[in-house]
Amino acid sequence: MTMNNSTDPEYAVDSRYSSEEVQKADSVALMKARLERMENLPKEELMKAKLMQLKLKMTDYVENPVYDQRNYFLEFLKIYVGIIYQNKRDFAKDIQVTPVELSQVLNNHRKPKDSFLKKLIVHSERVYEHVCPFSGKVWLEVYHQDQMSKTMNEEAIWRPDIEKQVTLSEPFTPYKK
């Protein structure tokens, strides 16, 4: 029995590599070439590329949430600030929060205030208007996704106490027709 090309298991397999070692060497060379190209980009182009990459990561996280203990909002915020500013104090000044408040948020010692989140939305929209289309609401989506993830990951801890506090004074019976 002969297979046509589209059903042949070897169809579309890259056969340039004679061994796994050759393939790994080629991968290393490609990564080296990419890094060299990135090093030669003007600072503004590198910032744009990093901001676009951050936007894609944030959007991907919102669309495909990961339920673990990481605080993605803080990770993304640290990356964002690091791309634009050499000194975090400058970011704090630009959004009119104290360096202490910013530090407490970045180090997860304090949840960001509503005003902090709103300022971050406006700031990022202004930055991204020179890069690519961007909706600042993605910050809120990431933040709330993290809160939901944290709550659900800690369910085994909080549920026993909460179960004791919740009662139904009226028995629930669905309406019957």
LOVO-556882 format. One record per atom (N, C-alpha, C): residue in one letter; atom name; x, y, z; residue number from 1. Coordinates in nm, 3 decimals. Layout:
N
ATOM rest atom      xx      yy      zz  nr
ATOM    A   CA       X       Y       Z NUM
...
***
This chain:
177
ATOM rest atom      xx      yy      zz  nr
ATOM    M    N   0.085  -0.117   0.000   1
ATOM    M   CA   0.000   0.000   0.000   1
ATOM    M    C   0.089   0.123   0.000   1
ATOM    T    N   0.061   0.214  -0.087   2
ATOM    T   CA   0.139   0.337  -0.093   2
ATOM    T    C   0.060   0.451  -0.032   2
ATOM    M    N   0.131   0.535   0.043   3
ATOM    M   CA   0.068   0.651   0.105   3
ATOM    M    C   0.093   0.773   0.020   3
ATOM    N    N  -0.006   0.862   0.019   4
ATOM    N   CA   0.021   0.988  -0.048   4
ATOM    N    C   0.103   1.075   0.048   4
ATOM    N    N   0.157   1.182   0.000   5
ATOM    N   CA   0.246   1.265   0.080   5
ATOM    N    C   0.182   1.317   0.209   5
ATOM    S    N   0.057   1.355   0.206   6
ATOM    S   CA  -0.004   1.416   0.324   6
ATOM    S    C  -0.031   1.316   0.436   6
ATOM    T    N  -0.034   1.185   0.407   7
ATOM    T   CA  -0.056   1.086   0.513   7
ATOM    T    C   0.071   1.012   0.551   7
ATOM    D    N   0.178   1.035   0.481   8
ATOM    D   CA   0.306   0.973   0.512   8
ATOM    D    C   0.359   1.031   0.643   8
ATOM    P    N   0.396   0.948   0.742   9
ATOM    P   CA   0.443   1.000   0.870   9
ATOM    P    C   0.567   1.090   0.856   9
ATOM    E    N   0.641   1.073   0.751  10
ATOM    E   CA   0.761   1.156   0.730  10
ATOM    E    C   0.730   1.284   0.654  10
ATOM    Y    N   0.604   1.303   0.613  11
ATOM    Y   CA   0.565   1.421   0.537  11
ATOM    Y    C   0.584   1.546   0.622  11
ATOM    A    N   0.648   1.644   0.569  12
ATOM    A   CA   0.672   1.774   0.632  12
ATOM    A    C   0.770   1.768   0.748  12
ATOM    V    N   0.842   1.658   0.763  13
ATOM    V   CA   0.946   1.651   0.866  13
ATOM    V    C   1.073   1.710   0.807  13
ATOM    D    N   1.137   1.795   0.885  14
ATOM    D   CA   1.259   1.860   0.840  14
ATOM    D    C   1.371   1.756   0.836  14
ATOM    S    N   1.417   1.725   0.718  15
ATOM    S   CA   1.518   1.620   0.703  15
ATOM    S    C   1.658   1.677   0.681  15
ATOM    R    N   1.676   1.806   0.706  16
ATOM    R   CA   1.809   1.865   0.686  16
ATOM    R    C   1.910   1.816   0.789  16
ATOM    Y    N   1.863   1.772   0.902  17
ATOM    Y   CA   1.953   1.736   1.010  17
ATOM    Y    C   1.985   1.587   1.006  17
ATOM    S    N   2.113   1.559   1.005  18
ATOM    S   CA   2.155   1.419   1.003  18
ATOM    S    C   2.156   1.358   1.142  18
ATOM    S    N   2.157   1.447   1.245  19
ATOM    S   CA   2.155   1.398   1.382  19
ATOM    S    C   2.098   1.505   1.474  19
ATOM    E    N   2.069   1.464   1.594  20
ATOM    E   CA   2.017   1.557   1.693  20
ATOM    E    C   2.124   1.661   1.730  20
ATOM    E    N   2.248   1.621   1.730  21
ATOM    E   CA   2.358   1.714   1.760  21
ATOM    E    C   2.365   1.827   1.658  21
ATOM    V    N   2.349   1.793   1.531  22
ATOM    V   CA   2.352   1.894   1.425  22
ATOM    V    C   2.234   1.990   1.442  22
ATOM    Q    N   2.119   1.935   1.478  23
ATOM    Q   CA   2.001   2.019   1.498  23
ATOM    Q    C   2.023   2.114   1.616  23
ATOM    K    N   2.081   2.066   1.726  24
ATOM    K   CA   2.108   2.150   1.842  24
ATOM    K    C   2.209   2.259   1.808  24
ATOM    A    N   2.312   2.225   1.734  25
ATOM    A   CA   2.413   2.323   1.694  25
ATOM    A    C   2.350   2.432   1.608  25
ATOM    D    N   2.261   2.392   1.519  26
ATOM    D   CA   2.191   2.488   1.434  26
ATOM    D    C   2.103   2.581   1.519  26
ATOM    S    N   2.037   2.525   1.619  27
ATOM    S   CA   1.953   2.605   1.708  27
ATOM    S    C   2.035   2.707   1.785  27
ATOM    V    N   2.151   2.665   1.832  28
ATOM    V   CA   2.241   2.755   1.906  28
ATOM    V    C   2.287   2.868   1.814  28
ATOM    A    N   2.322   2.835   1.692  29
ATOM    A   CA   2.367   2.937   1.597  29
ATOM    A    C   2.255   3.036   1.566  29
ATOM    L    N   2.134   2.986   1.551  30
ATOM    L   CA   2.020   3.074   1.526  30
ATOM    L    C   1.996   3.168   1.643  30
ATOM    M    N   2.002   3.117   1.765  31
ATOM    M   CA   1.982   3.201   1.883  31
ATOM    M    C   2.093   3.305   1.894  31
ATOM    K    N   2.214   3.267   1.863  32
ATOM    K   CA   2.326   3.361   1.867  32
ATOM    K    C   2.304   3.475   1.766  32
ATOM    A    N   2.259   3.439   1.648  33
ATOM    A   CA   2.233   3.540   1.545  33
ATOM    A    C   2.120   3.633   1.588  33
ATOM    R    N   2.017   3.578   1.651  34
ATOM    R   CA   1.907   3.662   1.700  34
ATOM    R    C   1.955   3.759   1.807  34
ATOM    L    N   2.036   3.710   1.900  35
ATOM    L   CA   2.087   3.797   2.007  35
ATOM    L    C   2.176   3.908   1.951  35
ATOM    E    N   2.260   3.874   1.854  36
ATOM    E   CA   2.345   3.975   1.791  36
ATOM    E    C   2.260   4.082   1.722  36
ATOM    R    N   2.155   4.038   1.655  37
ATOM    R   CA   2.065   4.133   1.588  37
ATOM    R    C   1.998   4.224   1.690  37
ATOM    M    N   1.954   4.167   1.802  38
ATOM    M   CA   1.889   4.246   1.907  38
ATOM    M    C   1.985   4.349   1.967  38
ATOM    E    N   2.109   4.310   1.983  39
ATOM    E   CA   2.210   4.401   2.040  39
ATOM    E    C   2.236   4.520   1.948  39
ATOM    N    N   2.218   4.502   1.820  40
ATOM    N   CA   2.244   4.609   1.724  40
ATOM    N    C   2.122   4.696   1.695  40
ATOM    L    N   2.008   4.662   1.754  41
ATOM    L   CA   1.889   4.745   1.734  41
ATOM    L    C   1.904   4.876   1.811  41
ATOM    P    N   1.852   4.985   1.756  42
ATOM    P   CA   1.848   5.110   1.832  42
ATOM    P    C   1.765   5.089   1.959  42
ATOM    K    N   1.796   5.165   2.063  43
ATOM    K   CA   1.730   5.150   2.193  43
ATOM    K    C   1.577   5.161   2.180  43
ATOM    E    N   1.530   5.256   2.097  44
ATOM    E   CA   1.386   5.275   2.081  44
ATOM    E    C   1.320   5.152   2.019  44
ATOM    E    N   1.384   5.092   1.922  45
ATOM    E   CA   1.329   4.973   1.857  45
ATOM    E    C   1.328   4.855   1.953  45
ATOM    L    N   1.431   4.843   2.034  46
ATOM    L   CA   1.436   4.736   2.133  46
ATOM    L    C   1.325   4.754   2.236  46
ATOM    M    N   1.302   4.877   2.280  47
ATOM    M   CA   1.193   4.905   2.374  47
ATOM    M    C   1.058   4.869   2.312  47
ATOM    K    N   1.038   4.907   2.188  48
ATOM    K   CA   0.912   4.874   2.120  48
ATOM    K    C   0.892   4.723   2.112  48
ATOM    A    N   0.998   4.652   2.077  49
ATOM    A   CA   0.988   4.507   2.066  49
ATOM    A    C   0.955   4.445   2.202  49
ATOM    K    N   1.018   4.493   2.306  50
ATOM    K   CA   0.991   4.440   2.440  50
ATOM    K    C   0.849   4.473   2.485  50
ATOM    L    N   0.802   4.594   2.454  51
ATOM    L   CA   0.666   4.632   2.490  51
ATOM    L    C   0.563   4.547   2.415  51
ATOM    M    N   0.589   4.521   2.288  52
ATOM    M   CA   0.499   4.437   2.210  52
ATOM    M    C   0.498   4.295   2.268  52
ATOM    Q    N   0.614   4.245   2.305  53
ATOM    Q   CA   0.624   4.112   2.363  53
ATOM    Q    C   0.546   4.106   2.496  53
ATOM    L    N   0.559   4.212   2.578  54
ATOM    L   CA   0.486   4.217   2.704  54
ATOM    L    C   0.335   4.216   2.680  54
ATOM    K    N   0.291   4.295   2.584  55
ATOM    K   CA   0.148   4.299   2.552  55
ATOM    K    C   0.099   4.159   2.513  55
ATOM    L    N   0.175   4.090   2.431  56
ATOM    L   CA   0.136   3.956   2.389  56
ATOM    L    C   0.130   3.859   2.507  56
ATOM    K    N   0.226   3.869   2.598  57
ATOM    K   CA   0.227   3.783   2.716  57
ATOM    K    C   0.105   3.810   2.804  57
ATOM    M    N   0.074   3.937   2.823  58
ATOM    M   CA  -0.040   3.973   2.907  58
ATOM    M    C  -0.170   3.925   2.844  58
ATOM    T    N  -0.185   3.948   2.716  59
ATOM    T   CA  -0.306   3.905   2.645  59
ATOM    T    C  -0.319   3.754   2.649  59
ATOM    D    N  -0.209   3.684   2.629  60
ATOM    D   CA  -0.211   3.538   2.633  60
ATOM    D    C  -0.252   3.489   2.772  60
ATOM    Y    N  -0.200   3.554   2.876  61
ATOM    Y   CA  -0.235   3.514   3.013  61
ATOM    Y    C  -0.385   3.532   3.039  61
ATOM    V    N  -0.441   3.642   2.991  62
ATOM    V   CA  -0.583   3.668   3.012  62
ATOM    V    C  -0.668   3.567   2.934  62
ATOM    E    N  -0.627   3.538   2.811  63
ATOM    E   CA  -0.703   3.446   2.727  63
ATOM    E    C  -0.685   3.300   2.765  63
ATOM    N    N  -0.568   3.268   2.822  64
ATOM    N   CA  -0.537   3.129   2.862  64
ATOM    N    C  -0.482   3.131   3.004  64
ATOM    P    N  -0.567   3.154   3.103  65
ATOM    P   CA  -0.518   3.171   3.239  65
ATOM    P    C  -0.445   3.049   3.292  65
ATOM    V    N  -0.347   3.077   3.375  66
ATOM    V   CA  -0.269   2.973   3.442  66
ATOM    V    C  -0.305   2.981   3.589  66
ATOM    Y    N  -0.345   2.871   3.646  67
ATOM    Y   CA  -0.385   2.870   3.787  67
ATOM    Y    C  -0.271   2.816   3.871  67
ATOM    D    N  -0.185   2.906   3.913  68
ATOM    D   CA  -0.075   2.868   4.000  68
ATOM    D    C  -0.052   2.981   4.101  68
ATOM    Q    N   0.054   2.972   4.176  69
ATOM    Q   CA   0.079   3.068   4.284  69
ATOM    Q    C   0.152   3.194   4.239  69
ATOM    R    N   0.196   3.198   4.115  70
ATOM    R   CA   0.269   3.317   4.068  70
ATOM    R    C   0.178   3.438   4.061  70
ATOM    N    N   0.236   3.554   4.083  71
ATOM    N   CA   0.161   3.679   4.071  71
ATOM    N    C   0.202   3.741   3.937  71
ATOM    Y    N   0.127   3.710   3.834  72
ATOM    Y   CA   0.160   3.755   3.699  72
ATOM    Y    C   0.148   3.907   3.687  72
ATOM    F    N   0.051   3.965   3.757  73
ATOM    F   CA   0.036   4.110   3.753  73
ATOM    F    C   0.167   4.177   3.795  73
ATOM    L    N   0.223   4.134   3.906  74
ATOM    L   CA   0.349   4.194   3.953  74
ATOM    L    C   0.465   4.165   3.857  74
ATOM    E    N   0.469   4.045   3.804  75
ATOM    E   CA   0.574   4.013   3.707  75
ATOM    E    C   0.566   4.106   3.586  75
ATOM    F    N   0.445   4.121   3.533  76
ATOM    F   CA   0.427   4.207   3.416  76
ATOM    F    C   0.455   4.353   3.450  76
ATOM    L    N   0.414   4.397   3.567  77
ATOM    L   CA   0.438   4.536   3.608  77
ATOM    L    C   0.588   4.563   3.621  77
ATOM    K    N   0.662   4.470   3.680  78
ATOM    K   CA   0.807   4.486   3.693  78
ATOM    K    C   0.874   4.492   3.555  78
ATOM    I    N   0.830   4.408   3.465  79
ATOM    I   CA   0.885   4.409   3.329  79
ATOM    I    C   0.854   4.543   3.263  79
ATOM    Y    N   0.728   4.588   3.275  80
ATOM    Y   CA   0.685   4.715   3.214  80
ATOM    Y    C   0.770   4.831   3.264  80
ATOM    V    N   0.783   4.842   3.394  81
ATOM    V   CA   0.863   4.951   3.452  81
ATOM    V    C   1.008   4.938   3.408  81
ATOM    G    N   1.061   4.816   3.407  82
ATOM    G   CA   1.201   4.793   3.368  82
ATOM    G    C   1.230   4.827   3.223  82
ATOM    I    N   1.133   4.811   3.137  83
ATOM    I   CA   1.152   4.843   2.995  83
ATOM    I    C   1.165   4.994   2.976  83
ATOM    I    N   1.083   5.069   3.046  84
ATOM    I   CA   1.072   5.214   3.022  84
ATOM    I    C   1.166   5.297   3.108  84
ATOM    Y    N   1.189   5.252   3.230  85
ATOM    Y   CA   1.264   5.334   3.327  85
ATOM    Y    C   1.388   5.263   3.376  85
ATOM    Q    N   1.495   5.341   3.393  86
ATOM    Q   CA   1.614   5.288   3.457  86
ATOM    Q    C   1.600   5.294   3.608  86
ATOM    N    N   1.517   5.388   3.655  87
ATOM    N   CA   1.497   5.408   3.797  87
ATOM    N    C   1.348   5.402   3.827  87
ATOM    K    N   1.308   5.316   3.917  88
ATOM    K   CA   1.166   5.300   3.951  88
ATOM    K    C   1.107   5.428   4.010  88
ATOM    R    N   1.190   5.509   4.072  89
ATOM    R   CA   1.143   5.636   4.130  89
ATOM    R    C   1.084   5.726   4.021  89
ATOM    D    N   1.140   5.720   3.901  90
ATOM    D   CA   1.089   5.802   3.791  90
ATOM    D    C   0.948   5.758   3.752  90
ATOM    F    N   0.924   5.627   3.754  91
ATOM    F   CA   0.790   5.578   3.725  91
ATOM    F    C   0.693   5.623   3.835  91
ATOM    A    N   0.736   5.611   3.961  92
ATOM    A   CA   0.651   5.654   4.073  92
ATOM    A    C   0.616   5.802   4.058  92
ATOM    K    N   0.714   5.881   4.019  93
ATOM    K   CA   0.690   6.025   4.000  93
ATOM    K    C   0.592   6.049   3.886  93
ATOM    D    N   0.608   5.977   3.776  94
ATOM    D   CA   0.522   5.996   3.659  94
ATOM    D    C   0.376   5.960   3.687  94
ATOM    I    N   0.352   5.863   3.775  95
ATOM    I   CA   0.213   5.828   3.805  95
ATOM    I    C   0.170   5.886   3.941  95
ATOM    Q    N   0.253   5.971   3.995  96
ATOM    Q   CA   0.224   6.043   4.119  96
ATOM    Q    C   0.186   5.952   4.235  96
ATOM    V    N   0.272   5.855   4.259  97
ATOM    V   CA   0.264   5.775   4.381  97
ATOM    V    C   0.400   5.786   4.449  97
ATOM    T    N   0.404   5.759   4.576  98
ATOM    T   CA   0.533   5.768   4.645  98
ATOM    T    C   0.619   5.648   4.607  98
ATOM    P    N   0.750   5.665   4.610  99
ATOM    P   CA   0.838   5.550   4.585  99
ATOM    P    C   0.812   5.436   4.683  99
ATOM    V    N   0.772   5.470   4.805 100
ATOM    V   CA   0.743   5.366   4.905 100
ATOM    V    C   0.620   5.285   4.862 100
ATOM    E    N   0.515   5.354   4.817 101
ATOM    E   CA   0.395   5.283   4.772 101
ATOM    E    C   0.427   5.193   4.654 101
ATOM    L    N   0.503   5.245   4.558 102
ATOM    L   CA   0.541   5.163   4.443 102
ATOM    L    C   0.620   5.042   4.487 102
ATOM    S    N   0.716   5.063   4.575 103
ATOM    S   CA   0.798   4.952   4.626 103
ATOM    S    C   0.712   4.848   4.696 103
ATOM    Q    N   0.616   4.892   4.776 104
ATOM    Q   CA   0.530   4.799   4.847 104
ATOM    Q    C   0.444   4.717   4.749 104
ATOM    V    N   0.397   4.781   4.643 105
ATOM    V   CA   0.319   4.709   4.543 105
ATOM    V    C   0.409   4.609   4.469 105
ATOM    L    N   0.525   4.656   4.423 106
ATOM    L   CA   0.615   4.570   4.346 106
ATOM    L    C   0.667   4.451   4.427 106
ATOM    N    N   0.677   4.467   4.558 107
ATOM    N   CA   0.728   4.360   4.643 107
ATOM    N    C   0.615   4.280   4.709 107
ATOM    N    N   0.494   4.302   4.663 108
ATOM    N   CA   0.377   4.229   4.709 108
ATOM    N    C   0.350   4.245   4.859 108
ATOM    H    N   0.383   4.363   4.913 109
ATOM    H   CA   0.353   4.393   5.053 109
ATOM    H    C   0.221   4.469   5.065 109
ATOM    R    N   0.169   4.515   4.952 110
ATOM    R   CA   0.044   4.591   4.949 110
ATOM    R    C  -0.021   4.568   4.814 110
ATOM    K    N  -0.154   4.554   4.818 111
ATOM    K   CA  -0.227   4.545   4.692 111
ATOM    K    C  -0.233   4.685   4.631 111
ATOM    P    N  -0.230   4.693   4.499 112
ATOM    P   CA  -0.239   4.826   4.436 112
ATOM    P    C  -0.376   4.888   4.463 112
ATOM    K    N  -0.376   5.015   4.496 113
ATOM    K   CA  -0.501   5.088   4.516 113
ATOM    K    C  -0.569   5.104   4.381 113
ATOM    D    N  -0.698   5.131   4.387 114
ATOM    D   CA  -0.775   5.155   4.266 114
ATOM    D    C  -0.714   5.269   4.185 114
ATOM    S    N  -0.672   5.375   4.254 115
ATOM    S   CA  -0.612   5.490   4.184 115
ATOM    S    C  -0.481   5.450   4.116 115
ATOM    F    N  -0.404   5.361   4.178 116
ATOM    F   CA  -0.279   5.312   4.119 116
ATOM    F    C  -0.309   5.241   3.987 116
ATOM    L    N  -0.409   5.153   3.990 117
ATOM    L   CA  -0.445   5.078   3.869 117
ATOM    L    C  -0.493   5.171   3.758 117
ATOM    K    N  -0.571   5.272   3.794 118
ATOM    K   CA  -0.620   5.367   3.694 118
ATOM    K    C  -0.506   5.447   3.632 118
ATOM    K    N  -0.410   5.487   3.714 119
ATOM    K   CA  -0.294   5.561   3.663 119
ATOM    K    C  -0.209   5.472   3.573 119
ATOM    L    N  -0.196   5.345   3.610 120
ATOM    L   CA  -0.122   5.250   3.527 120
ATOM    L    C  -0.190   5.233   3.391 120
ATOM    I    N  -0.321   5.228   3.390 121
ATOM    I   CA  -0.396   5.215   3.264 121
ATOM    I    C  -0.365   5.334   3.173 121
ATOM    V    N  -0.377   5.456   3.226 122
ATOM    V   CA  -0.355   5.577   3.146 122
ATOM    V    C  -0.209   5.584   3.101 122
ATOM    H    N  -0.116   5.555   3.192 123
ATOM    H   CA   0.026   5.560   3.159 123
ATOM    H    C   0.059   5.464   3.046 123
ATOM    S    N   0.012   5.341   3.058 124
ATOM    S   CA   0.047   5.241   2.956 124
ATOM    S    C  -0.019   5.273   2.822 124
ATOM    E    N  -0.140   5.327   2.825 125
ATOM    E   CA  -0.202   5.365   2.698 125
ATOM    E    C  -0.122   5.476   2.629 125
ATOM    R    N  -0.069   5.568   2.706 126
ATOM    R   CA   0.014   5.676   2.648 126
ATOM    R    C   0.145   5.621   2.592 126
ATOM    V    N   0.205   5.528   2.663 127
ATOM    V   CA   0.329   5.466   2.615 127
ATOM    V    C   0.303   5.386   2.489 127
ATOM    Y    N   0.200   5.303   2.493 128
ATOM    Y   CA   0.174   5.212   2.381 128
ATOM    Y    C   0.121   5.283   2.258 128
ATOM    E    N   0.072   5.405   2.270 129
ATOM    E   CA   0.021   5.472   2.149 129
ATOM    E    C   0.132   5.495   2.048 129
ATOM    H    N   0.257   5.484   2.091 130
ATOM    H   CA   0.372   5.498   2.001 130
ATOM    H    C   0.428   5.362   1.958 130
ATOM    V    N   0.361   5.255   2.004 131
ATOM    V   CA   0.413   5.121   1.977 131
ATOM    V    C   0.315   5.038   1.894 131
ATOM    C    N   0.196   5.018   1.950 132
ATOM    C   CA   0.095   4.934   1.886 132
ATOM    C    C  -0.038   4.956   1.958 132
ATOM    P    N  -0.148   4.909   1.900 133
ATOM    P   CA  -0.276   4.923   1.969 133
ATOM    P    C  -0.271   4.851   2.104 133
ATOM    F    N  -0.327   4.916   2.205 134
ATOM    F   CA  -0.321   4.860   2.340 134
ATOM    F    C  -0.438   4.912   2.421 134
ATOM    S    N  -0.506   4.823   2.488 135
ATOM    S   CA  -0.612   4.862   2.580 135
ATOM    S    C  -0.561   4.844   2.722 135
ATOM    G    N  -0.559   4.954   2.796 136
ATOM    G   CA  -0.509   4.950   2.933 136
ATOM    G    C  -0.588   4.859   3.025 136
ATOM    K    N  -0.710   4.823   2.983 137
ATOM    K   CA  -0.791   4.735   3.068 137
ATOM    K    C  -0.727   4.598   3.086 137
ATOM    V    N  -0.630   4.564   3.002 138
ATOM    V   CA  -0.563   4.435   3.017 138
ATOM    V    C  -0.494   4.426   3.154 138
ATOM    W    N  -0.451   4.540   3.209 139
ATOM    W   CA  -0.391   4.540   3.344 139
ATOM    W    C  -0.494   4.493   3.446 139
ATOM    L    N  -0.617   4.543   3.435 140
ATOM    L   CA  -0.723   4.501   3.527 140
ATOM    L    C  -0.757   4.354   3.508 140
ATOM    E    N  -0.759   4.310   3.383 141
ATOM    E   CA  -0.789   4.170   3.355 141
ATOM    E    C  -0.683   4.078   3.415 141
ATOM    V    N  -0.557   4.115   3.401 142
ATOM    V   CA  -0.449   4.035   3.459 142
ATOM    V    C  -0.460   4.037   3.612 142
ATOM    Y    N  -0.481   4.156   3.668 143
ATOM    Y   CA  -0.490   4.169   3.814 143
ATOM    Y    C  -0.604   4.083   3.869 143
ATOM    H    N  -0.722   4.092   3.809 144
ATOM    H   CA  -0.836   4.016   3.859 144
ATOM    H    C  -0.821   3.866   3.833 144
ATOM    Q    N  -0.756   3.830   3.725 145
ATOM    Q   CA  -0.728   3.689   3.699 145
ATOM    Q    C  -0.637   3.633   3.807 145
ATOM    D    N  -0.537   3.711   3.848 146
ATOM    D   CA  -0.447   3.669   3.957 146
ATOM    D    C  -0.524   3.651   4.087 146
ATOM    Q    N  -0.614   3.744   4.117 147
ATOM    Q   CA  -0.692   3.736   4.240 147
ATOM    Q    C  -0.780   3.610   4.240 147
ATOM    M    N  -0.843   3.582   4.127 148
ATOM    M   CA  -0.926   3.463   4.115 148
ATOM    M    C  -0.841   3.336   4.130 148
ATOM    S    N  -0.725   3.335   4.066 149
ATOM    S   CA  -0.636   3.221   4.074 149
ATOM    S    C  -0.592   3.196   4.218 149
ATOM    K    N  -0.555   3.303   4.286 150
ATOM    K   CA  -0.510   3.291   4.426 150
ATOM    K    C  -0.623   3.236   4.514 150
ATOM    T    N  -0.742   3.289   4.498 151
ATOM    T   CA  -0.856   3.244   4.578 151
ATOM    T    C  -0.884   3.096   4.555 151
ATOM    M    N  -0.885   3.055   4.431 152
ATOM    M   CA  -0.917   2.916   4.400 152
ATOM    M    C  -0.803   2.821   4.439 152
ATOM    N    N  -0.679   2.867   4.430 153
ATOM    N   CA  -0.566   2.783   4.472 153
ATOM    N    C  -0.564   2.762   4.623 153
ATOM    E    N  -0.621   2.857   4.697 154
ATOM    E   CA  -0.622   2.848   4.843 154
ATOM    E    C  -0.755   2.797   4.897 154
ATOM    E    N  -0.838   2.742   4.810 155
ATOM    E   CA  -0.972   2.697   4.849 155
ATOM    E    C  -0.967   2.596   4.963 155
ATOM    A    N  -0.875   2.505   4.960 156
ATOM    A   CA  -0.866   2.404   5.065 156
ATOM    A    C  -0.840   2.468   5.202 156
ATOM    I    N  -0.780   2.584   5.203 157
ATOM    I   CA  -0.751   2.654   5.328 157
ATOM    I    C  -0.874   2.729   5.379 157
ATOM    W    N  -0.940   2.804   5.291 158
ATOM    W   CA  -1.050   2.889   5.336 158
ATOM    W    C  -1.186   2.820   5.341 158
ATOM    R    N  -1.207   2.719   5.260 159
ATOM    R   CA  -1.340   2.658   5.249 159
ATOM    R    C  -1.393   2.599   5.379 159
ATOM    P    N  -1.316   2.524   5.456 160
ATOM    P   CA  -1.373   2.465   5.579 160
ATOM    P    C  -1.434   2.570   5.673 160
ATOM    D    N  -1.367   2.681   5.695 161
ATOM    D   CA  -1.421   2.785   5.783 161
ATOM    D    C  -1.542   2.853   5.721 161
ATOM    I    N  -1.536   2.880   5.593 162
ATOM    I   CA  -1.646   2.948   5.526 162
ATOM    I    C  -1.769   2.858   5.523 162
ATOM    E    N  -1.750   2.728   5.501 163
ATOM    E   CA  -1.862   2.634   5.500 163
ATOM    E    C  -1.939   2.641   5.631 163
ATOM    K    N  -1.869   2.658   5.743 164
ATOM    K   CA  -1.933   2.666   5.874 164
ATOM    K    C  -2.013   2.796   5.890 164
ATOM    Q    N  -1.975   2.900   5.817 165
ATOM    Q   CA  -2.038   3.031   5.832 165
ATOM    Q    C  -2.159   3.051   5.739 165
ATOM    V    N  -2.175   2.964   5.644 166
ATOM    V   CA  -2.282   2.980   5.545 166
ATOM    V    C  -2.394   2.880   5.573 166
ATOM    T    N  -2.516   2.933   5.584 167
ATOM    T   CA  -2.633   2.848   5.602 167
ATOM    T    C  -2.742   2.892   5.505 167
ATOM    L    N  -2.839   2.805   5.488 168
ATOM    L   CA  -2.958   2.839   5.410 168
ATOM    L    C  -3.076   2.838   5.505 168
ATOM    S    N  -3.134   2.954   5.531 169
ATOM    S   CA  -3.249   2.960   5.622 169
ATOM    S    C  -3.375   2.910   5.555 169
ATOM    E    N  -3.379   2.916   5.427 170
ATOM    E   CA  -3.492   2.866   5.349 170
ATOM    E    C  -3.443   2.752   5.260 170
ATOM    P    N  -3.511   2.640   5.262 171
ATOM    P   CA  -3.469   2.535   5.170 171
ATOM    P    C  -3.492   2.578   5.026 171
ATOM    F    N  -3.398   2.548   4.946 172
ATOM    F   CA  -3.406   2.588   4.804 172
ATOM    F    C  -3.469   2.475   4.725 172
ATOM    T    N  -3.576   2.506   4.656 173
ATOM    T   CA  -3.638   2.411   4.564 173
ATOM    T    C  -3.664   2.482   4.434 173
ATOM    P    N  -3.612   2.429   4.329 174
ATOM    P   CA  -3.635   2.493   4.199 174
ATOM    P    C  -3.785   2.496   4.167 174
ATOM    Y    N  -3.821   2.598   4.095 175
ATOM    Y   CA  -3.961   2.610   4.052 175
ATOM    Y    C  -3.996   2.495   3.960 175
ATOM    K    N  -4.111   2.439   3.986 176
ATOM    K   CA  -4.160   2.329   3.901 176
ATOM    K    C  -4.276   2.377   3.820 176
ATOM    K    N  -4.282   2.335   3.698 177
ATOM    K   CA  -4.393   2.374   3.611 177
ATOM    K    C  -4.496   2.267   3.605 177
***
